[in-house]
Amino acid sequence: MSQAKVDRYKKEKADRKKTMRKEKIMRNVKRCVAGVIALAIVGWFGYSAYDLHSSNQERAVAEVNYDSVKNYLSTLSAE
């Protein structure tokens, strides 16, 4: 081994704890990001399925009878 390789090995060995801590933090960050992305995808699929299901169902229709309004307006205009 050359002296440069030996010096590089000693420096890497001295910084090994710091390097391992950084790698551990990055690994945990990647797992968290992957979990959030997976949760977003599952939520989006669930919402899409619910929306598709609710759009296929029959909707209640409300009918309004305007006869009383017409009668009231006709009594106003008659006076």
Secondary structure, 3 states (H helix, E strand, C coil): CCHHHHHHHHHHHHCHHHHHHHHHHHHHHHHHHHHHHHHHHHHHHHHHHHHHHHHHCCCCCCCCCCHHHHHHHHHHHHC
